[in-house]
Amino acid sequence: MGDFVECWFDASENIVKALEQRSSTNEVVEVKLRAIEVTSKVLEAIAYGTVILPTAKRLQVLKVWLPFVRVTKPIIDSSMMDCENAVLLKMDGEMWQSLESSFVSIILALPSGDQAELLTQWLENEHIRYPDLTEAFEVWCYRSKVARRRLSLL
């Protein structure tokens, strides 16, 4: 699994660039969906410690896939509503929830400054509904508050 995660990491930017350049035909939407399914498994392996990546790589994975997933989910959802072959594009809610949980877990394992950067981008984005990073934001706020208290005591 480690080798696959490394290969997926290395190819991620090129995959996202290629998928973003295509128009949203049903075939392209299905390919995007499949890429997200694979990414979900990769992020799950990273989030739960099956594969250990350095902080810089974990941050890079998030910076590549988080915006892509954030923008692509509404496209997939609308394609499922409009398409006659919606069954082909159906992705169950558990997969989206698993992906969201992986994002949160990876974010919370990053240094506070990187967390702040990602959460600021999330709060400023128009696609704030998915993924819901509220849990990561709340934990970051709590940790920041505790750290501030400890520093004031010193």
C-alpha positions in Angstrom: 0.0 0.0 0.0 2.9 2.3 0.8 4.2 2.1 -2.8 0.8 2.8 -4.2 0.3 5.8 -2.0 3.7 7.2 -3.0 2.9 6.7 -6.7 -0.5 8.3 -6.3 1.1 11.2 -4.5 3.6 11.7 -7.3 0.9 11.5 -10.0 -1.8 13.5 -8.1 -1.0 17.0 -9.5 -1.0 15.7 -13.1 -4.2 13.7 -12.6 -6.0 16.7 -11.2 -4.7 19.0 -14.0 -5.8 16.6 -16.6 -9.3 16.2 -15.1 -9.8 19.9 -14.6 -9.0 20.6 -18.3 -11.8 18.4 -19.5 -15.4 19.5 -19.9 -17.9 17.9 -17.7 -19.3 15.3 -20.0 -20.8 12.2 -18.4 -17.7 10.2 -19.2 -15.4 12.8 -17.6 -17.6 13.1 -14.6 -17.4 9.3 -14.2 -13.6 9.4 -14.5 -13.5 12.2 -11.9 -15.6 10.1 -9.6 -13.3 7.1 -10.0 -10.3 9.3 -9.2 -12.0 10.5 -6.1 -12.8 6.9 -5.1 -9.1 6.0 -5.4 -8.1 9.2 -3.6 -10.5 8.4 -0.8 -8.6 5.1 -0.2 -5.2 6.7 -0.4 -6.3 9.5 2.1 -7.8 6.9 4.4 -4.5 5.0 4.5 -2.6 8.3 5.3 -5.2 9.5 7.8 -5.3 6.3 9.9 -1.5 5.6 9.8 -1.5 2.7 7.5 1.0 4.7 5.4 3.2 7.3 7.0 4.1 10.4 5.0 6.2 13.3 6.0 4.3 16.5 7.0 5.2 18.3 3.7 3.7 15.5 1.6 0.5 15.3 3.7 0.1 19.0 3.3 0.7 18.7 -0.5 -1.9 15.9 -0.8 -4.4 18.1 0.9 -3.6 21.1 -1.2 -4.1 19.1 -4.4 -7.1 17.0 -3.6 -9.1 19.2 -1.2 -9.9 21.9 -3.8 -10.6 19.3 -6.5 -13.0 17.3 -4.3 -14.6 20.5 -3.0 -15.5 21.7 -6.6 -16.1 18.2 -8.1 -18.7 16.9 -5.6 -21.4 19.4 -6.7 -20.7 18.5 -10.3 -21.1 14.8 -9.6 -24.2 15.4 -7.5 -25.8 17.4 -10.3 -24.8 14.8 -12.9 -26.4 12.1 -10.8 -29.7 14.1 -10.9 -29.6 14.9 -14.6 -28.1 11.8 -16.0 -30.1 8.8 -17.3 -27.2 6.6 -16.2 -27.2 8.0 -12.7 -26.7 4.5 -11.4 -23.2 4.4 -13.0 -22.3 7.6 -11.2 -23.8 6.7 -7.8 -21.4 7.0 -5.0 -22.8 6.2 -1.6 -22.8 8.6 1.2 -20.4 6.5 3.3 -17.6 7.1 0.7 -18.1 10.9 0.9 -18.2 10.7 4.7 -15.1 8.6 4.8 -13.3 11.1 2.5 -14.4 13.9 4.8 -13.2 12.1 7.9 -9.8 11.5 6.2 -9.5 15.2 5.4 -10.2 16.1 9.0 -7.8 13.5 10.4 -5.0 14.6 8.2 -5.6 18.3 8.9 -5.5 17.7 12.6 -2.2 15.9 12.4 -0.5 18.9 10.7 1.3 21.7 12.5 -1.0 24.5 13.7 0.2 27.0 11.1 -0.7 24.6 8.2 -4.0 23.8 9.8 -4.8 27.6 10.0 -3.9 28.0 6.4 -6.1 25.2 5.2 -9.0 26.2 7.5 -8.8 29.8 6.3 -9.1 28.7 2.7 -12.0 26.5 3.7 -13.8 29.3 5.4 -13.3 31.7 2.5 -14.5 29.3 -0.1 -17.9 29.3 -1.7 -18.0 25.5 -1.6 -17.9 25.4 2.2 -20.6 22.7 2.4 -18.3 19.9 1.4 -16.2 18.8 3.0 -17.4 20.0 6.3 -14.2 20.8 8.2 -16.1 22.2 11.2 -14.7 19.5 13.5 -11.1 20.3 12.5 -11.8 24.0 12.9 -13.2 23.5 16.4 -10.2 21.4 17.5 -7.8 23.9 16.1 -9.6 26.8 17.9 -9.5 24.8 21.2 -5.8 23.9 20.8 -5.0 27.5 19.9 -6.8 28.8 23.0 -5.0 26.3 25.3 -1.6 27.2 23.7 -2.3 30.9 24.2 -3.2 30.3 27.9 0.0 28.3 28.5 2.1 31.0 26.8 0.5 33.7 29.0 1.4 31.7 32.1 5.1 31.6 31.1 
